[in-house]
């Protein structure tokens, strides 16, 4: 079982920034990497995905504010979150998968969480107004 490890969550005021990191011991030339979030009482939703070939996808709610990136040399990827809003409050999970796992992938559409193979334990992000 591949274990992903997140870091960087915490509390911040609205308008502030946080950077999440995820150590993922997978082959970055084959795996797509993603960040998901889950607020209390809500379904887990995709936030950003970075495919193995460098293509990125973002949820509409975070476009222009969040950036996903990777450092394959140290098997780590990141989510830079700027201009945070109270509605960004959630537990954030990093994940890794092979494109096509668990169902069809469509260009420009973030896959469902069930289509990701490996997961981190989650890190809480709280944004206060």
N, C-alpha and C positions, 0 to 999 in steps of 0.2 A: 504494500500500500504506500502510495506517494503522499507524503505529508507536507503541506504548505504552511508557512509560518508568517503571520502578519505582524506589523508593528506600525506605530504612528498615530493611533486614534487618540481621542481626548476631547476636551471641551474648548469651545471657542465662541466668541461673540459674532453675531451676524456681520458679514462683510470681511471677516477674517479668512485665514488660509490654514490648511493642514496638508501634510504629505503622508500618504500611506505607502508602506513598502511591503513586499511579499517575497520571501525566499522560496523559490520553487525549483526543486531538483529534477527538472525535466529537460528534454532536448528542445532548445529554443528554436531550432531550425525546422521543427515539425509541429510543435504545440502552439495552439492559440491560447492567449492569456486574457483573463477577464476580471472585472470587479463587479460585484453585485451588492445590493443592500436590501435590508429588510427592516421595516419599521414595525412597531407593535401592532398586531392585528391585521397586518397587510402581507401580501404575497411577496416573496423574494423577487426583486426586479433587476434586470441588467442595467448597469451604469455605463460601462465602457469595455470594449474588447479590442485587443491588439492581435491581429492574425500573424501567423508565422512569417508571412511575406511582408509584414509592415503595414498592412491596411488597418486603419482604425475605424471604430464605430462608436457612437455616443448616443445615449438616450437624449431625447429632445430637451428634457428638464435640466441637463447639465452642459449642453453644447455651449462652447465659448467660455466656460468656467472651469471645467475639469480637463486634465490632460493625462493620458495613459502613456507610459514609456517603459522601456526595458533596458537592462544592462546584462546582456547574455554572458559576458565574461565572468560575472559573479552570480549568475543565475538568480537575478532579482529583478522584479518589476515594480513600478510605482504608479500611484494615482495622486497627481497634484490637484488639489481642490482649492480654488480661489473664489472670492465673492460668495462665501457660504451663506446659506439661508436657513432659517429654522426648519423648513421642510426637508432639508438635507439630513436631519437628525435620523439616525438609523444605526444598526449594526452592519458593518461593511465586511464582505467576504471576498477573498481572492480565490481564483479558480483557474484550472488549466485543463485543456482538452485537445483532442484531435478533431479537426474540422470534419463534420459528417457524423460524429458520434451521437447517438440518441435521436437522430432524425435529420431532415433536410436542413441545409444552411442556405440562406438567401443573401446575396450581396447587399450590404447596407442595412441589414436587419439583425439586431442583436439576438443571438440564439437564446432559447429558454434555459433556465438554470439546470433543468434535467439533462441538457445536452453537454454539461461539463462533468468530467470524470473525477477530478481531484479537487479538494477543497481545503481552505484554511479554517481556523477555528472561529474567526470573526473578531472584529475590533469595533468598539463603540465610538461613534462620533456624535457629539451633542453640540448643537448650535443654538445659542440663546439670543433672544431678541433684545 
